[in-house]
């Protein structure tokens, strides 16, 4: 169990921290570089990191299948990878939105991405391990993390920041509409 959780945290932190660097290089006044505007090399890096993350999760899931209450067969491991990968990314995106909305300095955001980027992945993995007490603690820690994030950003600012980041990330630069984000314009 410990190997699965620590491995998930490490893999998540290293790979999502590097993703954060790729999306914040040469971003100008925007919070991050939109996908459509990433140079080819960085886009290939993003795709490679995503593939590496899910490949590492598959290896972790296969080598530690007995730690989870999910079946130890291929379907159980696949479900574990999908849940940990998607749940981890959702938590990581929420944390990124909080740090942008709370106006953390970029350096602080990147340190947090490398040190704590794997936490959401590890929390989802902990929700799937055998001892029920670990599941309960993981759910409690996830709830506290969500509340702390919401507390850092008063009012509707967090929801607006999440929407702004998603719109910025997936904005089509050829679209006739222009989006104003944090004083910059897409």
N, C-alpha and C positions, 0 to 999 in steps of 0.2 A: 504494500500500500504506500509506504513512504517513498519508495523508488518512483512509483507512478506519479505521485503528487509533486515531488521535487523535480522530476524530469519534465513534467508538464509545465511547471512554473519556469524552469530554465529555458526550455525551448520557446515558450511563449514570450518571455522577456527579450531574449536575444533577437528573435525574428521580428517581433512587433516594434521593438526599439529601432531596428534597422529600417523597417517600413516607415516609421515616423521621420527618420532622417531623410529618406528618399522623397517623402511628400512635402518636407519643409525646406529643402534646398531651393534657392532662387525663387522664392515665393512672392517677392515684392511686398506689397501692402496686404496681400491676402493671407488668411490664416494657414492655407496650404495650397499646393499646386494642384489644379484640377487634373483629373485623369487624362482628359483629351489634350492637355498641354504639356504632359510629361515628355521629355525627350525619349527617343526609342530605347537608349541604353537604360534609363531609369525605369521605363515601363517593363523592359525585360527583367530588370532587377526585382521589380514588384511581383511579377508573375513567378519568377524563380523562388522568391521568398515565400510566397503563398504555397507553391508546390512543395517546398522544403518543409514548411510548417505542417502541412497535412501528411507528408511522408513520415516525418518524425512522430506525429501523433499515431499513425498506423503502426510504426515500429514499437512505440510505447504501449499501445493498446494490445498488440500481439504478445509482447513480452511480459505484460502484467495483467493479462485477461482474468486471472484468478482473483485479483484484488477487487474486481467490480461485481456487483450483484446482477449485472447483465449476463446473458449467456456467453460462454467462452468460445463459441464458434465464430465463423466469419461474419455472420449477421450481427451478432452481439458486438463484436469489435468494430464493425462498420458503424453501427448505431452510436457506440461510444465516441468514435472519431467525429461523427457528424454533430453530436450534442456538444462535445467539448470544443470543437472548432467553431461552430456557429455561436454557441453561448459565450465562448471566450471572446470572439470578435465583437459581439454585441456589448459585452462589458467593457472591452477596451475602447470601443467607439464612444460609449457613455463617458468613460473617464477622460478621453480626449476632449469631448464637448465641454466637460466641467472645467478642465484646465484652460481651454480657450475662453470660455464665458467668464471665468474668474480672473482672466488676464494674467496668467502666470507667464513669466519670461520664457522665451523659447528654450534657453539652456535648462531651466528647471523642468520644462515639459519633457525634454529629451532624456534627462537623468531619470525622471519618473517612468518614462516609457521603458528604458532599459532595466531599471530596478524592479518595477512593479507591473510591467506590461503583461507578465505571465500570471498575475494574481487571478484575473477573471477565469482564465483557462483552468488553473488549479482549483478554484472554487467549484466550477462545474464538475471537474473530475472528482472532487471530494464529495459531491452530492451523489456520486455513482458508486462509491466504494462500499464494501460490505458492512462495517459496523454502523448501525443506525445512528449512533451518537455522533459519529463523524459527519453523517448527512445533515443532522440537525444543526451542528456547529457551522457547517458550510452555508446552509440556508440563512442562519442568523448573521454570519459575517457578510454575506452578500446583501442582506437587507440593511445592515448598518452602513455598508459602503455606499449603497444607493442613497440612503438618508443623508450621509455626510456630504456626498456630491450635491444633492439638492440643497443642503444647508449652505454650501459655499456660494451658491448662485440664488439670490433672492428673487422671488416672483416668477414670472413667466420667462425669464431670461434663459434658463436652461433649455426649455423646449424650443425656443427661438434659435438658440445656438446650435442645437442638434439639427434643426431644419436648415439653417444657414450652411453648416458644414457639409451636409448631404448635397445640398444644391450646388455648393462650390465644387465639391468633388466630382459630381456627375454632370456639371454644366457643359452644354455644347457651345464651344466658342463661336460657331458659325450661326448660332441662333440670333435673330434680330433683337430679341429682348436683352436688356443689360441688367445685371444684378449688382446692386451696391452692397458691399460687405465691409464693415469696419473702416469706412472712409475710403476704401479702394473700390474700383469698379471692374467687373468682369466684362 
